[in-house]
Amino acid sequence: MTENGKEIVIAPYLKAGDRVALVSPAYWVPERVLLQAAEALKSWGLEPVIGPHTTSLNVEAYSGTADERASDLLWALEDDSIKAIFCSRGGYGSMHLLSRIPLEKFRQHPKWLIGHGDITVLLYAVATTGTLSIHGPMGFQITNQSEQTTTVMRNLLMGILPKYVILSNPYNRCGHAEGLLVGGNLSSYAVISGSKFQMPEDQDIILFIEEVEESLHSIDRFFYMLRLQNSFERVKGIIFGAFDSIRYDLQYGSVEQMLIAHLHDMDIPVCCGFPVSNNSCVPLLEGAPCSLTVTSEHSELAFNIEGSHQTYHIEKTEALLMR
């Protein structure tokens, strides 16, 4: 399929027996956690393999050096027997890999890259190549998801695309918009979106953001960074995910109240309270054409991709927090 004249690459969906990799582009996780994740993936009918440096802990808490982490991701990309790549966790460090892996590799070897949090920088960079990825639960979280989230994630990998319906939020703004869905962790996305790794300025986007363990002051700064970019006008709709463990050092009653105030001059639909965050991992297709509809009763997010679709009425899910 194409969007604005550019072909969008959709990786093959998975089937029973497919190999999937667990790698650590950023922070380290204990081996026992990876083994638990591997057992969960086996229960999905998949064959998990663990990257060579995934359990390597160095003094900075990264899973190996930047070169080692990049080599693991490149190994998983270039091995055509591997059909999906689960990042074990985020934290920090994914940015180190951007200059070490040619982005065209993601189009040459299309497969599902899955993660969120700090992994946002990789997902967005991949989206700029026209290749889809999944903003979803990471390795350390797979065994701690709700039954619904696990079902949605497994179905998505197998080719059943989700349509989400959530109840209204008092800070919502009604309307309808279409564009490519991009975003993720605010502090990670704000840095990369203004760099050379970004969508063409004429590409309409639906922006989704979440944040955890930051202050209102920092969230305000990062969002202003986005607003000051010349291309912010291409944002046709916004999804605010969860904002967990936030330090309230400014005089606002909620993060949504502060961010909505920043959008007073934009007549676009805004969906607040969408259950996507560092510890609420409803999967989203990063880089996919989508439509966002916000009414006084509910919000709907649908992916405009041919194939089988399933509607999910979702509530906030809780998962293990590790950052």
N, C-alpha and C positions, 0 to 999 in steps of 0.2 A: 504494500500500500504506500501511497505518497502523501506528503503534507507540504504545502507550499512548494511543490515541484521537486521535493527531495524524498527519496525512497526511505521509508522507515523499516528498519530491520527488526523482525520479531524472531527470537530464538525458537528452535523447535521445542514443543512442549514435551514433558517427560512421560515416560511409561515405566511400568514395573521392570526392575532389573537395571535401570540406568545408573551410571556412576555419577556421584556428586562429590565435590571437594569441600573440605573445611579448611579455610586459611585465615591468617591473622594479619591484615594490612596495618593494624594500629597496635593497640595494647594487647598484652599477653593474658591468657586465661590458663588455669591449671589443666593438666592433662585429663584429670578425672571428669572435668566439665565437658571437654571435647568428646570423651568416650561416651558420656551420657547422651550428648547430642547425636553421636553416631548411632547409638542404639535406637534413638527415636526415629532417625531417618530410615533405619532398617525396617522399623515397624510400618513405615509408609511404603515399603516395597522397593526401596532404593539401596544402592550399594555405596556407602560413604568411604572416602579416602581422605586422609589427613595430610596437609602440606608438610614438607620436610622440616621447616623452621617454625611451625605453628606453635610449638610448645617451648621455643627458645626464649628464655627470659634474660634480658640484659639490664644493666644498671639503671636505665631510664624507664623501666617498666614496659618498654616496647617488646614485641615478639620478634626479637632479633634486630639486626641493623636494618637501615632503610633498603640497602641492596638485597639483603636476605628476604625481607618482606616482599619486595618487588619481584624477586625471582620466584617466590611461591605463587604469587598471583599470575605471573607470566606462564609458569609451568601449568597451572590449571587452565589458563586460556588456550594454550597451544596444544594441549592434549585433547584431541577431538573425541576421545572416548568419554570425557567428562562433559556432562550436559548442564550442570548448574554449579554455582560457586556460592557457598554460604560463608559470609564473614563471621568470625567467631565472636567479635565484639568491636566496639568503637573506642571511645576515650579520646585519643589524639594520635596523629601520626600518618593518617591516610594521605595528607597533602604531600608528604615526602615522596610518594610514589608517582605523582603526576608527571614529573620530568624523567622518570625512569622507565615508563611503559608507553610505547607509541600507541596513541588512542586508536589508530586504524586497526590495531589488533582485535578490538572489540567488534568491529564490523567483519573482519576476516574470519573470526572464530566466534560467531554469535552463540551465546549461552546466557542463562539467567544469572546475574550478579545480585546477591541479596544481602541487605543490611540496612542500617539507619544510623542516627547519631553522627559521629565523625565520618562514617562511611558516606555521608551525604556528598562530600567533595568528589568521590569516585562516581557515584550514581549520576550526578549532574554532568560531570565531564563526559561520561559515557553517553548521556542523553544528547549532548551537543553533536555527537557523531551520527545521530539518527537511530541509535540502537536502544531498545527498551531494557530496563532493569526493574528490580522490585525493591521498593522501600518497605521492608518487612522485618520480622523477627530474626535475630542473629543466633549463632550457634549456642551461646550460653543460655538463651531464652527458650529454645524450642520445647523443652520439657516443662515449661512454666506458663504456657499459654492457656487461655480458655479453650473449651472444646470448640466453640464457634470459630475463633481465630485460627486454630489448627486446621479445621475443616476448610476454611476459606483459602488458607495458604496452600494446603495440599491440592485442593481443586484447581487453584490458579496455575500451579506448576503443571497440572495435567491437562490444562486447556479450557477450564470452565471459568470464564471471566466474571468478576463480581460487579454488581450494581448495588450501591450503598444507599440506604434510606435511614436518616436519623431525625430525631425529634427536633423541633425548633429551639432556638436559643434566644434569649431576650436581646442580645447584641447583634443578631443577624441583620443583614440587609437583603431584601428580596430582589430577585432578578434572575436572568439567565445569561450564561456565557459559555463560550467554547474556546478551546486552545489546547496546547500541549501541557500536561501536568508535570510540573517540576518543583523542586524545593526540598524541604527536609529540615534538619536542625538549623535554626536561624543563625547562630554564631559561625557555623561552618559554611552555610550557603552564602551569607553576606560577603564573605571574603572572596569566594571563587566566582560569584556571579558578575563581579565587576572586572574580572581578569580576562585574559585571552580565551579562557575556557567558558564560553557563554553562547547562548542561542543567538541567531541572527536577530537584529533589532526589529525586523519586520515580522517576526514570528509571534503570534498571539500566544499567551501562556495563561494557565491557571496556576497560581502560586499557592503552595501549601507550606506552612512552617510550624514548628514546635520548638520547645526549649525546656531545659531542665537544669536546676542548680545554678541559675544565674540571678542577678538582681534586676529589678525593674529598670534601674539606671542603664545597665548593659543592654537589656532588650531594647530600650528606647534608642540607644546609640546604633545598634545593629540595624534596626528598622529604618532609622534615618539614613543610614548608609545606602540602603536599597532605594529609598525615595529620592535620593540625590543623584542616582544613576539616570543618565539621559534616556535609557530604554525602559524605565519603569512604566511608561505609558502603555507598553504592550501588555501589561497585566490586565486581564479582562475579568478576573474573578479571584477571590482569595479564600483559602481554607485555613482557619486557625485551629491547629491541633491542641493537644494538652500542653499546659505549662506547669510542670511539676517542681516542687521544692524551690519555689521562687522566693527571693529575699525582697521584701517590700520596703524599699528605701526611697520611694517617691509617693506622693499623695494621690494614689489611685486605689479604687476598691478591687480592681482586678487587672490582669494583663490585657484582657479584651477591651476593657473600658479605655485604657491608654492607647492601644493600637487603633481602635475605631476612631478615636479623636484625630489621629494622624491622617485619616482617609476622608476628611470632611469635604475635600474638593474633588473626590472621585465618585462617580455614579456607577458603581459596579456591585455585583452581588458578593456578599460576604457570609460565609458559613463559619460559625464559631462552635467550639466544643467538639470538633471531630475527633474521635478516639485514635489519634495517631501521635505518638510521642516516643520518648526513649523507654518508657515502661508500659506502653499501650500500643500494640504492634499490628493493628489491622493492616493488611498489605495493600499497597498502592502501586500502580504501574508508572514508574518514572519515565517521562518522555513520551507517554502515550497520548494520542488525541482523545479528549474527553469533553463532556458537557456537565456543567454545574447549574443546578436549578434550586433556588432558594425561595420558598413560599412562607407564609405566616404559620403554616402547620408543620412543615418539615423541609429538609434539604435532601437532594438527590445528586449523587455523583455516578455517572455512567461512562464507560470507556467505549469510544466509537471505533471498535475493531470488530471485524467479521469473526464469527465463531459462536460457540455456545455461551450463554450468559445465565447467571443466577442472581436473583435479588436477595439481599441480606438486610434485615432490619437490625441495626447494631446498637449496642450499648457499650459504655466504657469497659474495657478489659484491663485486668491487672496482671503484671508480669514482674519477674525479678528485675530489680534495678541494679545495674553495674555500669559505672562510668569512670 
